[in-house]
Amino acid sequence: MIEKIKYRLSQLITDKHMRLRALSMLTALTIAVVTLLHTSIHTIEVFDGERTYVVTSLSRNVASVMSKMKFKSDKYAILNTNIFYGTTSVQITYGFPVYITQGDKTTKIEFFGGTVADALKQAGFTVDEHDFVEPALDTQITATQYIDYTDIGYTSGTYTEAIPFDTKTEYTSALNKGVSKVTKPGVKGSQLVNYTQKTVNGVPTLKEIVSTTVLSQPINAVQLMGTKPIPANPKNWVSTIVPKNEIALDANGVPIKYKSKMTVRATAYTHTGNRTATGVWPKPGHIAVNPKIIPYGTKMFIKTVDGKYIYGYAVAADTGGFIKKHPTGIDLFMDTERQCINFGVRKAEIYILE
């Protein structure tokens, strides 16, 4: 078949008239091809503010063509695009880092120009009138920038709290001095509190009370306070040491004010002809202790649990071998051996005064 076509063409070309027609057709075809190529070639001019990059391409996909071009940086944004006949003019700008610090966290974004507000929005921060921003929101950013952002918020709420009651004191000589007795218990009131809570970067800080509404009024308590004098060193005390300050006792013979209480094993000892471990000559009121439990110099009030002995005011001044078997025990000094034998071994209550 091909050979037949070639033969037929050779016959046509031999004819002068046909040769002219063929030449005319070839010329038209060439013009059409050139015209088609001219209209298909597309020119792209990219200006980055300093330099213009020019490239021609058969593709009309500007983004695709630009992705293959080599600019000063591959981090850029297109500002505007203009098309004039077969030329597309593109203006770009290069990105730069912007650092936004909130508390102890810093966020980095690639920014292409705009205000501080634009940068914060791009980074995902929602700014309101309470927040602190430095530099100001309308500051233009054209190069690497550091922004300090503090998210300040306010929330409102309510809670219920107690209103304390007062205590009215009445005095009576029917009770020992320093002894008190409640005759009418107090009742706390309650109130509704409205507040505003400030938060800084999500952390609650200042809470401001806006208003309070009383829900119930408190009922004050009434107590009796004794005025009956108490001897500084009652006759039934074994101790002969007189305290500097009067020790007020309640109706049960227990100090009204004390720091702590211990119940221990108690024995008694008398004169040995030696000074105490603290260097003083012993007398009733000096007691031997384990200084690791009760330090030397500790002031206390001692009575037996059965109530038969009120040793009274005492000072830790000595120690002894008893602490090996009874480390929490005490040894009470007495004037005579007979007193010690009569006392024997008993449980005693120690009220630490100071």
RANORBEL-V720947 format. One record per backbone hydrogen bond with DSSP energy under -0.5 kcal/mol. CO is the residue of the C=O (numbers start at 0). NH is the residue of the N-H. E is the energy in kcal/mol with one decimal. If there is no record, write none. Layout:
CO|NH|E ; CO|NH|E
This chain:
0|4|-1.8 ; 1|5|-2.5 ; 2|6|-2.0 ; 3|7|-2.3 ; 4|8|-2.5 ; 5|9|-2.3 ; 6|10|-1.6 ; 7|11|-1.9 ; 8|12|-2.6 ; 9|13|-1.2 ; 10|14|-0.6 ; 11|14|-0.9 ; 13|15|-0.5 ; 14|18|-2.0 ; 15|19|-1.8 ; 16|20|-1.6 ; 17|21|-2.2 ; 18|22|-2.2 ; 19|23|-2.1 ; 20|24|-1.9 ; 21|25|-2.3 ; 22|26|-2.2 ; 23|27|-2.1 ; 24|28|-2.2 ; 25|29|-2.3 ; 26|30|-2.3 ; 27|31|-2.3 ; 28|32|-2.3 ; 29|33|-2.6 ; 30|34|-2.7 ; 31|35|-2.5 ; 32|36|-2.5 ; 33|37|-2.4 ; 34|38|-2.4 ; 35|39|-1.3 ; 36|40|-1.7 ; 41|56|-2.9 ; 42|87|-2.9 ; 43|45|-0.5 ; 43|54|-2.1 ; 44|46|-0.5 ; 44|89|-3.4 ; 45|52|-3.7 ; 46|91|-2.4 ; 50|47|-2.1 ; 52|45|-3.5 ; 54|43|-3.2 ; 56|41|-3.2 ; 59|61|-1.2 ; 60|64|-2.2 ; 61|65|-3.0 ; 62|66|-1.7 ; 63|67|-0.5 ; 64|67|-1.2 ; 65|68|-1.2 ; 68|70|-0.8 ; 73|75|-0.8 ; 74|94|-2.6 ; 76|78|-0.5 ; 76|92|-2.2 ; 79|90|-2.4 ; 81|88|-3.5 ; 83|86|-2.2 ; 85|42|-2.6 ; 86|83|-3.2 ; 86|88|-0.6 ; 87|44|-2.9 ; 87|89|-0.5 ; 88|81|-2.8 ; 89|46|-3.0 ; 90|78|-3.1 ; 90|79|-1.2 ; 92|76|-2.5 ; 95|110|-3.0 ; 96|144|-1.1 ; 97|99|-0.5 ; 97|108|-2.3 ; 98|100|-0.6 ; 98|146|-3.3 ; 99|101|-0.5 ; 99|106|-3.2 ; 100|148|-2.9 ; 101|104|-1.8 ; 104|101|-3.2 ; 106|99|-3.1 ; 108|97|-2.2 ; 108|110|-0.7 ; 110|95|-2.4 ; 113|140|-3.6 ; 114|118|-2.0 ; 115|119|-2.4 ; 116|120|-2.2 ; 117|121|-2.6 ; 118|122|-1.9 ; 119|124|-2.7 ; 120|123|-1.2 ; 124|126|-0.7 ; 127|130|-1.0 ; 130|132|-0.5 ; 131|149|-2.8 ; 133|147|-2.9 ; 135|138|-1.8 ; 136|116|-2.3 ; 138|115|-1.5 ; 139|141|-0.5 ; 140|113|-1.1 ; 144|98|-2.8 ; 146|100|-3.1 ; 146|148|-0.6 ; 147|133|-2.1 ; 148|150|-0.5 ; 149|131|-2.2 ; 149|151|-0.8 ; 150|152|-0.5 ; 150|200|-3.5 ; 152|198|-2.6 ; 154|196|-3.8 ; 156|194|-2.7 ; 158|192|-3.2 ; 160|190|-2.2 ; 161|163|-0.6 ; 162|188|-2.4 ; 165|167|-0.5 ; 165|220|-2.5 ; 166|168|-0.5 ; 167|222|-2.5 ; 169|224|-2.7 ; 171|174|-0.7 ; 171|226|-1.9 ; 174|226|-0.8 ; 174|227|-2.5 ; 175|178|-2.2 ; 178|225|-3.7 ; 180|182|-0.5 ; 180|223|-3.7 ; 183|221|-2.5 ; 186|218|-2.7 ; 188|162|-2.3 ; 189|214|-2.4 ; 189|215|-2.1 ; 190|160|-2.3 ; 190|192|-0.5 ; 191|193|-0.5 ; 191|212|-2.6 ; 192|158|-1.7 ; 193|209|-3.0 ; 193|210|-1.5 ; 194|156|-2.1 ; 195|197|-0.5 ; 195|207|-2.9 ; 196|154|-2.3 ; 197|204|-3.3 ; 198|152|-2.3 ; 198|200|-0.5 ; 199|202|-1.7 ; 201|203|-0.5 ; 202|199|-2.5 ; 205|197|-3.0 ; 205|207|-0.5 ; 207|195|-2.6 ; 210|193|-3.1 ; 212|191|-3.3 ; 215|189|-1.9 ; 217|219|-0.5 ; 218|186|-2.5 ; 220|167|-3.4 ; 221|182|-2.2 ; 221|183|-2.1 ; 222|169|-3.0 ; 223|180|-2.4 ; 224|171|-2.4 ; 225|177|-1.4 ; 227|176|-3.7 ; 230|233|-0.5 ; 233|236|-1.6 ; 235|309|-0.6 ; 240|242|-0.6 ; 245|247|-0.7 ; 247|255|-2.7 ; 249|252|-2.1 ; 253|249|-2.6 ; 255|257|-0.5 ; 259|351|-2.4 ; 261|263|-0.5 ; 261|349|-3.5 ; 263|347|-2.7 ; 264|329|-2.2 ; 265|345|-2.3 ; 266|331|-3.2 ; 268|333|-2.5 ; 275|278|-1.9 ; 279|275|-3.1 ; 282|285|-2.6 ; 283|239|-2.2 ; 284|314|-2.8 ; 285|284|-0.5 ; 285|332|-1.5 ; 286|316|-2.2 ; 286|317|-1.9 ; 287|330|-2.2 ; 288|290|-0.8 ; 289|292|-2.4 ; 289|293|-2.8 ; 292|294|-0.5 ; 294|297|-1.7 ; 297|315|-1.9 ; 298|352|-2.3 ; 298|353|-1.4 ; 299|313|-2.8 ; 300|350|-2.8 ; 301|310|-0.6 ; 301|311|-2.4 ; 302|348|-3.7 ; 303|306|-1.3 ; 308|303|-2.5 ; 308|310|-0.7 ; 309|237|-1.4 ; 310|238|-2.7 ; 311|301|-2.0 ; 313|299|-2.4 ; 314|286|-1.9 ; 314|316|-0.7 ; 315|296|-3.3 ; 316|277|-1.5 ; 317|288|-2.9 ; 319|322|-1.3 ; 320|323|-1.8 ; 321|324|-0.7 ; 321|325|-2.7 ; 325|328|-1.9 ; 329|266|-2.0 ; 330|287|-3.1 ; 331|268|-2.3 ; 332|284|-0.5 ; 335|339|-1.4 ; 336|340|-2.4 ; 337|341|-2.6 ; 338|342|-2.0 ; 339|343|-2.5 ; 345|265|-3.0 ; 346|304|-2.7 ; 347|263|-2.5 ; 347|349|-0.5 ; 348|302|-1.7 ; 348|350|-0.5 ; 349|261|-2.4 ; 349|351|-0.7 ; 350|300|-2.0 ; 351|258|-3.1 ; 351|259|-0.9
